[in-house]
Amino acid sequence: MQYGDRPIGLPDLPRVHGEPVFHGVYRRHPSEFRVTEDLGFVPEGVGSHWWVLIEKTGVSTDEAQSRLANASGVSRKDIGYAGKKDTHAVTRQWMSLPEQAQIETGEIDAALSVIEVTRNQRKLKIGQLAGNWFELVLHGEVVGDLDARLAAIRARGVANYFGLQRFGRHGSNLQTARRLAQRDPEGRRRLHPKDGMAASAARSAGFNAVVAARIETDQWLSVALDDVVSLAGRGSHFSVTEDNIEDVMTRVGGGELDPTAPMMGRECQDRRSAGGPRAPRVGNRSKSLYMAHWNLSGSGSACRARDPETVGVRSTRVYTQTEVLLSTWCLCHRCIT
């Protein structure tokens, strides 16, 4: 997979902590890869929408949504969820249904069950979650100093790269993004909802390229004036100023704050001139040079994701247990940095 002239597949991206110290395999069976969604809040228990906690095994979130719609007698489009979960796994996540749905706890079929039923005031929307918990079974052997690697990760975290799944099988989502950009190089058309994953993949590829450049130039955890930093583990962020830069650098070193990299939107340049958040640096290159680097045969369409008017940011570092595991081991079937 390429982003301009840079390979952005995980095996090709620079590692913060060096070569892997474990070789092995994972996900031999769905039961060895478990995902539990964390909303970050408790449904209110009252309201005009049913909220159900489902468990699915070996099926996609879209397929689970369809089966739940058929079982409850409502349209699939009326069922909301916060995010898609792994297909080849045992996963638990929340979905919302309209008030007329006929739903109760129990097994829907061999691959789908309803674990809990409650109510809430609003439909569950994409992105309305705090994160996911992962439980993996790994098979393999230690080939380096595992204790030292884990200690280093605990101290500094790992690079918050987007993984292979974001880009589709064999990079198919990026290929779609290139076709969209060739069709509409100026980005004048609004994307069809079915092209949302392609737009997201293009933005994510750009993010991976920025983070990789930061690591290669030893600027992964550096900050400069007008950069954007985020509170670790939260979505809130703010700009670095002359008044707070020393405090920010101290808090980044202590893990309280994280540097960010851009998730580019269509109005990147306009929002910059209007005083919007500055996209973090790639070395000493400016945002305009970063946009020129978007080389997906024209960046307009590919930039336009869910909110094309917004320049988003994403933390370049994470401390979560899942990232600790996956950054430590090089797996035979997939190399994870």
C-alpha positions in Angstrom: 0.0 0.0 0.0 1.3 3.4 -1.0 0.7 7.0 0.1 2.4 9.1 -2.6 5.9 7.5 -2.7 5.7 6.2 0.9 4.6 2.6 1.8 2.1 2.9 4.6 1.4 -0.8 5.4 2.2 -1.6 9.0 5.2 -3.9 8.1 6.8 -0.9 6.2 6.3 1.8 8.8 9.1 2.8 11.3 8.8 1.3 14.8 9.3 3.4 17.9 10.9 0.7 19.9 12.8 -1.3 17.4 12.4 -4.8 16.0 9.7 -7.1 17.5 10.7 -9.4 20.4 8.0 -12.0 19.9 7.1 -14.1 16.9 3.8 -16.0 16.6 0.3 -16.2 15.5 -3.1 -15.0 16.7 -6.8 -15.4 15.9 -6.6 -19.1 15.1 -10.3 -19.2 16.1 -12.8 -16.3 16.7 -12.9 -17.3 20.4 -9.3 -16.3 20.7 -10.0 -12.7 19.6 -12.6 -10.9 21.8 -13.7 -7.3 21.6 -15.9 -5.5 24.1 -17.2 -2.1 23.3 -16.9 0.6 26.0 -19.4 3.4 25.5 -18.0 5.5 28.3 -21.4 6.0 29.8 -24.5 4.1 30.9 -27.7 4.3 28.8 -30.3 6.3 30.6 -32.8 3.5 31.0 -35.7 5.7 29.7 -36.6 7.2 26.3 -38.0 6.4 22.9 -35.2 4.2 21.7 -34.3 0.6 22.6 -30.6 0.1 23.3 -29.4 -3.5 23.1 -26.1 -5.1 24.0 -25.4 -7.8 21.4 -22.8 -10.5 21.1 -21.8 -11.7 17.7 -19.4 -14.5 16.6 -17.9 -14.7 13.1 -20.1 -12.2 11.5 -19.6 -8.5 10.6 -21.4 -5.6 12.3 -23.4 -4.9 9.1 -24.6 -8.5 9.0 -25.5 -8.4 12.7 -27.4 -5.2 12.0 -29.4 -7.0 9.3 -30.2 -10.0 11.4 -31.2 -7.8 14.3 -33.5 -5.8 12.0 -35.2 -9.0 10.7 -35.6 -10.4 14.2 -37.1 -7.2 15.6 -39.3 -6.2 12.6 -37.7 -2.8 11.8 -35.7 -1.4 8.9 -32.0 -1.9 9.0 -31.4 1.9 8.5 -33.2 2.6 11.7 -30.7 0.6 13.8 -27.7 2.6 15.1 -24.3 1.6 16.3 -21.2 3.4 17.5 -18.6 1.5 15.3 -17.9 -1.6 13.4 -16.2 -4.5 15.2 -14.0 -7.3 13.9 -15.7 -10.1 11.9 -13.5 -13.0 12.8 -13.9 -12.6 16.5 -16.4 -12.7 19.4 -17.5 -9.2 19.9 -19.9 -7.3 22.1 -21.4 -3.9 21.2 -24.4 -1.7 21.6 -27.1 -1.1 19.0 -30.2 1.1 19.1 -33.6 0.4 17.7 -36.7 2.5 17.3 -39.5 2.2 19.8 -41.7 -0.1 17.7 -39.0 -2.8 17.6 -40.0 -6.2 19.1 -36.8 -7.2 21.0 -35.9 -9.2 24.1 -32.8 -10.9 25.5 -31.8 -14.2 24.2 -30.4 -16.0 21.1 -31.3 -14.7 17.7 -29.3 -17.4 15.9 -26.1 -19.4 16.5 -23.9 -16.3 15.7 -26.0 -13.5 17.4 -27.4 -13.0 20.8 -29.0 -10.1 22.7 -27.3 -9.8 26.1 -29.1 -6.8 27.6 -32.0 -4.5 26.7 -32.5 -1.0 28.0 -33.7 2.4 26.7 -32.2 5.8 25.9 -33.4 9.1 24.6 -31.6 9.1 21.3 -30.4 6.8 18.5 -26.9 5.5 18.9 -24.5 7.3 16.5 -21.2 6.5 14.8 -18.3 7.5 17.1 -20.4 7.6 20.2 -18.1 5.4 22.3 -15.0 5.7 24.5 -13.2 2.8 22.9 -12.9 -1.0 22.8 -11.3 -3.6 25.1 -9.5 -6.4 23.4 -8.6 -9.9 24.7 -6.2 -11.9 22.5 -4.7 -15.4 22.7 -1.2 -15.5 21.2 0.8 -18.5 20.2 4.6 -18.2 19.6 8.0 -17.6 21.2 9.9 -14.8 22.7 12.9 -13.8 20.6 14.1 -10.8 22.6 14.0 -9.0 25.9 10.2 -8.9 26.4 10.3 -7.4 29.9 12.4 -4.5 28.7 10.2 -3.9 25.7 7.0 -3.8 27.8 8.7 -1.4 30.2 9.6 0.9 27.3 6.1 0.8 26.0 4.6 1.5 29.4 6.9 4.5 29.7 6.5 6.0 26.2 3.5 4.4 24.7 3.4 3.3 21.0 2.7 4.9 17.7 -1.0 5.3 17.1 -1.0 4.0 13.5 -4.1 3.0 11.7 -4.0 -0.8 11.1 -4.5 -2.8 8.0 -8.2 -3.2 8.5 -8.8 0.5 7.8 -7.4 0.2 4.3 -9.5 -2.8 3.2 -8.4 -6.2 1.9 -5.2 -5.7 -0.1 -5.6 -1.9 0.2 -9.0 -1.9 -1.7 -10.3 1.2 0.2 -7.3 3.2 -0.9 -7.7 2.0 -4.5 -11.3 3.3 -4.3 -10.1 6.6 -2.9 -7.8 7.0 -5.9 -10.6 6.3 -8.3 -12.8 8.9 -6.5 -10.0 11.5 -6.7 -9.4 10.8 -10.4 -13.1 11.2 -11.1 -13.4 14.5 -9.1 -9.9 16.0 -8.6 -11.2 19.3 -7.3 -13.4 17.7 -4.7 -16.5 19.5 -5.8 -18.9 16.6 -5.3 -20.2 15.2 -2.1 -19.4 11.6 -1.6 -22.0 8.9 -1.5 -22.3 7.3 1.9 -21.0 4.0 0.5 -17.7 5.8 -0.3 -17.2 6.9 3.3 -14.7 4.1 4.1 -12.6 5.0 1.1 -12.5 8.7 2.2 -11.6 7.5 5.8 -8.9 5.3 4.4 -7.3 8.2 2.5 -7.3 10.4 5.5 -5.9 7.6 7.6 -3.1 6.9 5.1 -2.1 10.6 5.4 -2.1 10.3 9.2 0.2 7.2 9.0 2.6 9.0 6.7 2.8 12.0 9.1 3.5 9.8 12.1 6.1 7.8 10.2 7.9 11.0 9.2 7.8 12.2 12.8 9.4 8.9 14.0 12.1 8.9 11.3 13.1 12.4 12.3 12.9 11.7 16.0 10.0 14.2 16.4 7.4 11.7 17.5 6.8 13.3 20.9 8.0 16.8 20.0 5.7 19.9 19.9 6.1 23.4 18.5 4.1 26.6 18.6 0.6 26.3 17.1 0.7 22.5 17.2 -2.4 20.8 18.6 -2.1 18.5 21.6 -4.8 16.3 23.2 -5.5 15.1 26.7 -4.3 11.5 26.8 -7.2 9.1 26.4 -9.7 11.9 25.7 -11.0 13.7 22.7 -10.4 17.3 23.9 -7.4 19.2 22.5 -5.9 22.7 22.4 -3.2 24.6 20.6 0.4 25.2 21.8 1.2 28.8 22.5 4.2 30.8 23.7 2.6 30.9 27.1 2.1 27.2 27.6 4.7 25.5 25.5 7.1 24.6 28.4 4.2 23.2 30.4 3.0 21.3 27.4 6.3 19.7 26.8 6.6 18.6 30.4 3.1 17.1 30.3 3.8 15.3 27.0 6.9 13.8 28.6 4.8 12.6 31.6 2.1 11.1 29.4 -0.6 13.5 30.4 -0.8 15.1 26.9 -0.2 13.6 23.5 0.9 15.3 20.3 -1.5 14.9 17.4 -1.3 14.6 13.6 -3.9 15.8 11.1 -7.0 14.0 9.7 -7.4 16.3 6.8 -10.7 17.8 5.6 -11.6 19.5 2.3 -11.4 23.0 3.8 -7.9 22.6 5.3 -6.3 25.7 3.9 -9.4 27.9 4.4 -9.8 26.9 8.0 -6.1 27.6 8.7 -6.4 31.1 7.3 -9.6 31.6 9.4 -7.7 30.7 12.6 -8.7 27.0 12.8 -6.4 24.4 14.4 -3.0 24.0 12.8 -2.2 20.6 11.4 0.8 19.3 13.2 4.2 19.3 11.5 5.9 16.8 9.2 9.4 17.7 10.0 9.5 21.4 9.2 7.0 21.2 6.3 3.9 23.3 6.4 0.3 22.3 6.0 0.3 23.3 2.3 3.3 21.0 1.6 1.5 18.3 3.5 -1.5 18.7 1.3 0.7 18.5 -1.8 2.0 15.3 -0.4 -1.5 13.9 -0.5 -0.6 12.2 -3.9 -3.6 10.0 -4.4 -3.9 11.3 -8.0 -5.7 14.3 -6.7 -6.7 14.9 -3.1 -10.1 16.7 -3.3 -12.5 13.8 -3.1 -10.3 11.6 -1.0 -10.1 14.3 1.8 -13.9 14.5 2.2 -14.8 12.2 5.0 -17.7 12.3 7.4 -17.2 16.0 8.2 -15.4 17.5 5.2 -15.4 21.0 6.6 -13.4 20.1 9.6 -9.6 19.6 10.1 -9.6 16.8 12.5 -6.7 15.6 14.7 -5.7 12.2 16.2 -3.2 11.5 18.9 0.1 10.1 17.6 0.6 8.0 20.8 -1.5 5.5 22.8 -1.0 3.6 26.0 -3.8 1.0 25.7 -3.2 -2.6 26.5 -4.2 -3.7 23.0 -1.6 -1.4 21.4 1.0 -2.6 23.9 0.4 -6.2 22.8 0.2 -5.6 19.1 3.2 -3.2 19.0 5.4 -5.8 20.7 4.9 -8.9 18.6 5.7 -9.6 14.9 3.1 -12.1 13.9 3.9 -14.7 11.2 0.7 -13.9 9.3 0.8 -10.2 9.7 3.6 -7.9 10.9 2.3 -5.6 13.6 4.5 -2.6 14.6 
